[in-house]
Amino acid sequence: MGKSDVRRLELALIFGTLFRPDVVERIRNAEDRLTWLDSLVVAAAALARERAGYSVRQIADEVGRTEATIRNHLQGKTEAGKLVKETYEMLVKSGGKLEIKPPQELVSLGFAAAEQVKEAVRKEMEATLKRLEEEKKRMEERLKELEAVKAELEGKLKELEERAKKAEEELTKIKERITNARKALEETLKLLEI
């Protein structure tokens, strides 16, 4: 599935669920319509992307929700997740055909509710962006700290390499002295044998 296919499935799930008579009744009776509608939109987005083969992490990143929230919707643990799954099954049974007859009471909620959902999603995306920017700033600071530690360790490594080189030079000199001392001893022993 391409992105346009995912978007079409997502919209079909949103509208197919939103215009079901049982859902219209729930929306009418919901205390917080905005939160309820937002959950429905997120559940539809999650299911459409799951069907396209996205991982839970990819879906969470694209939709701007936590992986736990996405899993709950996909597993039908939320009311919105259950309803969207039911709509998906109805779409599959109908061969992908979706007949939408918006009830009059939903039309009256219409654009105001859509604008509220849009505003809520915008605010959520802004909050997510702010969190990501703060995380980026923390990561950049941590990177600077790690670079300073790296520079310090590189300095110590260089110092140790220099010490090792000097120790190796000293060892070579000691070996030479031992070799010279052996030769002198051998020559002395030869002289004593005569």
Protein Blocks (a to p, Z undefined) as FASTA:
>chain_A
ZZklmmmmmmmmmmmmmmpmklmmmmmmpmblmlmmmmmmmmmmmmmmmmnopafklmmm
mnopafklmmmmmnopafklmmmmmmmmmmmmnnopacddddfklmmnmmmmmmmmmmmm
mmmmmmmmmmmmmmmmmmmmmmmmmmmmmmmmmmmmmmmmmmmmmmmmmmmmmmmmmmmm
mmmmmmmmmmmmZZ
